[in-house]
Amino acid sequence: METKKPHSVQGRPRAFDIDEALEQALQIFWRKGYLGTSLTDLTAAMGINRPSLYATFGNKETLFRKALDRYRDRQTAYLREALSEPTARRVIERMMLGVVDLVTNPCNPSGCLYAQSMLSSVDPDHPLHQELAERRISGEAAIRDRFERAVSEGDLPSDADPAALASFIVTVNFGMSVQAASGASRAELLEVVQTALRACSIDLLQK
């Protein structure tokens, strides 16, 4: 009597789109911040159960880091692109206008993912708080390096302070994100940009 060989059992394909699930996780983190987002929030937004979340993305902390990377690569790519502008003033202007576009886009949650998460992560010893701080410092260092190049090229005066200027830009950008989260309009934020550009231009920058 002939016996049939059993068919090999193949793993079940994932029933969800990983990229779309990560995008939904990003959106919920963006709206609520890391601490304000629960696993229930995440699974509901992503359309998956907890076992699938853990198997695909790791724990909540790992998922948040993936969301941060996605946010950096997509939503805030303008920050890196701005560094290639030909003058320091153009660098500053493009960065600030990019922030305004981001935080006032009706398709996005209000404010900034970094700002939301930094403000909600009250424990400075929490690893994610430290990572957010390190990412901010890294971004500020890239701006400082660009301004140092501007000094060497004669675009900024020799007595300009690239570190102080970079800190000023980051502070204004962070402040606009917080203002947007509390209801500031696009017109109001554009006024902030123009005021900041005028402040930078006094004995410092030329178009």
C-alpha positions as CSV (number, residue, x, y, z in Angstrom):
1,M,0.0,0.0,0.0
2,E,1.4,3.3,-1.1
3,T,1.8,5.9,1.6
4,K,1.8,9.6,1.0
5,K,4.5,11.8,2.3
6,P,3.2,14.5,4.5
7,H,3.6,18.0,3.1
8,S,6.1,20.2,4.9
9,V,4.5,22.8,7.0
10,Q,5.5,26.3,6.0
11,G,5.5,29.3,8.3
12,R,2.4,31.4,8.0
13,P,3.0,34.7,6.2
14,R,2.6,37.9,8.2
15,A,-0.9,39.2,7.9
16,F,0.1,42.8,8.1
17,D,2.3,45.3,6.3
18,I,5.4,45.9,8.4
19,D,6.1,49.4,6.9
20,E,2.6,50.5,7.5
21,A,2.5,49.2,11.0
22,L,5.7,51.1,11.8
23,E,4.2,54.2,10.4
24,Q,1.2,53.9,12.6
25,A,3.4,53.3,15.6
26,L,5.3,56.5,14.7
27,Q,2.1,58.4,14.5
28,I,0.9,57.3,17.9
29,F,4.2,58.0,19.6
30,W,4.2,61.4,17.9
31,R,0.8,62.3,19.3
32,K,1.3,60.9,22.8
33,G,5.1,60.7,23.4
34,Y,6.8,57.6,24.6
35,L,5.5,57.5,28.1
36,G,2.0,58.5,27.1
37,T,1.7,55.6,24.6
38,S,0.6,52.2,25.9
39,L,1.0,48.8,24.3
40,T,-2.8,48.8,23.9
41,D,-2.5,52.1,22.0
42,L,0.2,50.6,19.8
43,T,-1.5,47.3,18.9
44,A,-4.8,49.1,18.2
45,A,-3.1,51.7,15.9
46,M,-0.9,49.1,14.2
47,G,-3.7,46.5,13.8
48,I,-1.7,43.7,15.3
49,N,-1.6,41.7,18.6
50,R,1.1,41.8,21.2
51,P,2.8,38.6,20.1
52,S,3.1,39.9,16.6
53,L,4.5,43.3,17.9
54,Y,7.1,41.5,20.0
55,A,8.0,39.1,17.3
56,T,8.4,41.7,14.6
57,F,9.6,44.8,16.4
58,G,10.8,43.7,19.8
59,N,9.6,45.5,22.9
60,K,8.1,49.0,23.2
61,E,11.5,50.6,23.6
62,T,12.9,48.9,20.6
63,L,9.9,49.9,18.5
64,F,10.2,53.5,19.7
65,R,13.8,53.6,18.5
66,K,12.7,52.3,15.1
67,A,10.1,55.0,15.0
68,L,12.7,57.6,15.9
69,D,14.9,56.4,13.0
70,R,11.9,56.6,10.6
71,Y,11.1,60.1,11.8
72,R,14.7,61.2,11.3
73,D,15.0,59.7,7.8
74,R,11.6,60.9,6.5
75,Q,10.0,63.7,8.5
76,T,13.1,65.6,9.4
77,A,15.3,64.9,6.3
78,Y,15.1,68.6,5.6
79,L,17.5,69.2,8.5
80,R,20.3,67.3,6.8
81,E,19.5,68.7,3.4
82,A,19.7,72.3,4.9
83,L,23.3,71.7,5.7
84,S,24.2,71.7,2.0
85,E,22.8,75.2,1.5
86,P,25.5,77.6,0.2
87,T,25.4,80.1,3.0
88,A,24.9,80.0,6.8
89,R,21.9,82.2,6.5
90,R,20.3,79.9,4.0
91,V,21.1,76.9,6.3
92,I,19.3,78.6,9.1
93,E,16.3,79.7,7.0
94,R,15.8,76.3,5.5
95,M,16.0,74.6,8.8
96,M,13.5,76.9,10.5
97,L,11.0,76.9,7.6
98,G,11.3,73.1,7.5
99,V,10.3,73.0,11.2
100,V,7.3,75.3,10.5
101,D,6.2,73.1,7.6
102,L,6.5,69.9,9.7
103,V,4.7,71.1,12.8
104,T,1.9,72.9,11.0
105,N,1.2,70.2,8.4
106,P,-2.4,69.2,9.1
107,C,-1.5,65.6,8.1
108,N,0.9,65.4,11.0
109,P,0.3,65.4,14.8
110,S,1.1,68.8,16.2
111,G,4.5,69.5,17.5
112,C,7.6,67.4,17.2
113,L,8.2,63.7,18.1
114,Y,11.5,64.6,19.8
115,A,10.0,67.5,21.8
116,Q,6.9,65.5,22.8
117,S,9.0,62.6,24.0
118,M,11.6,64.7,25.8
119,L,9.0,66.7,27.6
120,S,7.1,63.5,28.7
121,S,10.2,61.6,29.7
122,V,10.6,63.2,33.1
123,D,13.3,60.8,34.4
124,P,16.7,62.0,33.1
125,D,18.2,58.6,33.9
126,H,15.8,56.7,31.6
127,P,17.8,55.2,28.7
128,L,15.5,56.7,26.1
129,H,15.7,60.2,27.7
130,Q,19.5,59.9,27.4
131,E,19.2,58.7,23.8
132,L,16.9,61.6,22.8
133,A,19.4,63.9,24.4
134,E,22.3,62.3,22.5
135,R,20.4,62.6,19.2
136,R,19.8,66.3,19.9
137,I,23.4,66.8,20.7
138,S,24.5,65.0,17.5
139,G,22.2,67.1,15.4
140,E,23.4,70.3,17.1
141,A,27.0,69.2,16.5
142,A,26.3,68.8,12.8
143,I,25.0,72.4,12.6
144,R,28.0,73.6,14.6
145,D,30.4,71.9,12.1
146,R,28.5,73.5,9.2
147,F,29.0,77.0,10.8
148,E,32.6,76.3,11.5
149,R,33.0,75.6,7.8
150,A,31.2,78.9,7.1
151,V,33.8,80.7,9.3
152,S,36.7,79.1,7.4
153,E,35.1,80.0,4.1
154,G,34.6,83.6,5.1
155,D,30.8,83.3,5.0
156,L,30.7,84.0,8.8
157,P,32.9,86.5,10.5
158,S,36.1,85.1,12.1
159,D,34.9,86.0,15.6
160,A,31.5,84.2,15.2
161,D,30.8,81.5,17.7
162,P,29.5,78.4,15.7
163,A,28.6,76.5,18.9
164,A,26.5,79.3,20.3
165,L,24.8,80.0,17.0
166,A,24.0,76.3,16.6
167,S,22.6,76.2,20.1
168,F,20.4,79.2,19.3
169,I,19.0,77.6,16.2
170,V,18.2,74.3,18.0
171,T,16.6,76.2,20.8
172,V,14.4,78.3,18.5
173,N,13.4,75.2,16.5
174,F,12.5,73.3,19.7
175,G,10.5,76.2,21.0
176,M,8.5,76.5,17.8
177,S,7.6,72.8,18.1
178,V,6.4,73.3,21.6
179,Q,4.4,76.4,20.5
180,A,2.8,74.5,17.7
181,A,1.8,71.7,20.1
182,S,0.0,74.4,22.2
183,G,-1.9,75.8,19.2
184,A,0.4,78.4,17.6
185,S,-0.5,79.1,14.0
186,R,1.7,78.9,10.9
187,A,1.6,82.7,10.6
188,E,2.7,83.1,14.2
189,L,5.6,80.7,13.7
190,L,6.7,82.4,10.5
191,E,7.0,85.6,12.5
192,V,9.3,83.8,14.9
193,V,11.4,82.7,12.0
194,Q,11.7,86.2,10.6
195,T,12.5,87.6,14.1
196,A,15.2,84.9,14.5
197,L,16.7,85.6,11.1
198,R,16.9,89.3,11.9
199,A,18.5,88.6,15.2
200,C,21.1,86.4,13.4
201,S,21.7,89.0,10.8
202,I,22.8,91.8,13.2
203,D,26.5,92.1,12.7
204,L,26.7,88.4,11.9
205,L,25.1,87.1,8.7
206,Q,24.8,88.4,5.2
207,K,22.6,87.1,2.5
